[in-house]
């Protein structure tokens, strides 16, 4: 028997720099509780992104601008998203140096060693 079909929820918003400038090419990634990537989008020229996820699942969202060179990367503070059906509209500010998504993977690898 197949499980019931789950409802979907829209997460959309804009990725901007500290001074409010849109950040095209920023990568917005959504992870489930098992750290699996379940959705990913690239911000357009106006910094806009849109994703769909299931309503009854908790997620963590990362927004990263990879930069033009490795040292240029910047991240928004990761956001925990609780289950729910309301559409989310987010403004994600790239205020932290580095790539929070890659650093999450590196931390996980170092704790397993």
KAJOJO-V52761 format. One record per backbone hydrogen bond with DSSP energy under -1.0 kcal/mol. CO is the residue of the C=O (numbers start at 1). NH is the residue of the N-H. Records with the same first field share a line. If there is no record, write none. Layout:
BEGIN
CO=NH  NH
END
This chain:
BEGIN
7=55
9=53
10=88
11=51
12=90
13=49
14=92
15=23
16=94
17=20
21=17
23=26
26=43
27=64
28=41
29=62
30=38  39
31=60
32=35
36=32
39=30
41=28
43=25
44=47
47=15
48=44
49=13
51=11
53=9
55=84
59=81
60=31
61=79
62=29
63=76
64=27
65=74
69=72
73=98
74=65
75=96
79=61
81=59
88=12
90=14
92=16
93=95
96=75
99=103
100=104
101=105
102=106
103=107
104=108
105=109
106=110
107=111
END
